[in-house]
Amino acid sequence: MAGNGHLRIGLIASLSRGALRGVFESFLAAHDDVDLCLIESDRSELLTLLNHRRIDAVYAAGEPDNTVGDGLTVDEEGLFLAVQADGPLASREHLEWEDVAQATFVVSAREPGPEIHDYIIRRVSDLGRAATVRRHRLGREGIMTLVGLGLGVSLVADHWRGVQYPNVAFIPIGAEDERIPFSLAWRAENDNPALRRFLSLARVEAKKAASSPFAASQSPDLSP
């Protein structure tokens, strides 16, 4: 169980950029004495760890789930298509789903790959087409390597773009209001002071995000 000087966060997200990175930067600047531990895993395992107080909070795509505990939507992010940088799609400033309905999508079999897979299937199905999606037992870097080699395209949220990959470009896709919520979940009875300080900073970032031009927009459903 996490004590006063420990904070354990489960992630299905990248810290390369975005609101959560801002939370961590502020937290570390003010509390560099806290023992911070980050865990990446699939959603079911992270929620099990959360329920058993083995971690303090989980950050993942989707609106807060009140069956898990308390929650906070930290940000809503735009979508980007990862494409081959020397391919024809890379010259586009913006893409619509109709532009890529016949493309081959590559996704990870690991989190958040299954959710991305289901989202692609739904969006292409809305156009009356069957999406071609290939799942690979690769992590984020491996999927981006496939994109750079021209073996397909992949869908990412804004915060994944903080890392550059060989021969990969990120092009905005979809309507301006097509955004994905990312939220924190934690147990209400968890009185870890480090968690409470972390959540205070997360609320500050959430307020910044809520003041953006897209705050009132309806977010797409990313649930399976």
Secondary structure, DSSP 8 states (H G I E B T S, - for coil): ---TTEEEEEESS--SSSHHHHHHHHHHHH-TTSEEEEEE--HHHHHHHHHTTSSSEEEEESS--TTTSEEEEEEEEEEEEEEETTSGGGG-S-B-GGGGTTSEEEEESSTTHHHHHHHHHHHHHTTT---EEEEES--HHHHHHHHHTTS-BEEEEGGGGGS--TTEEEEEBS-TT-EEEEEEEE-TT---HHHHHHHHHHHHHHHHHHTSTTTTS-------
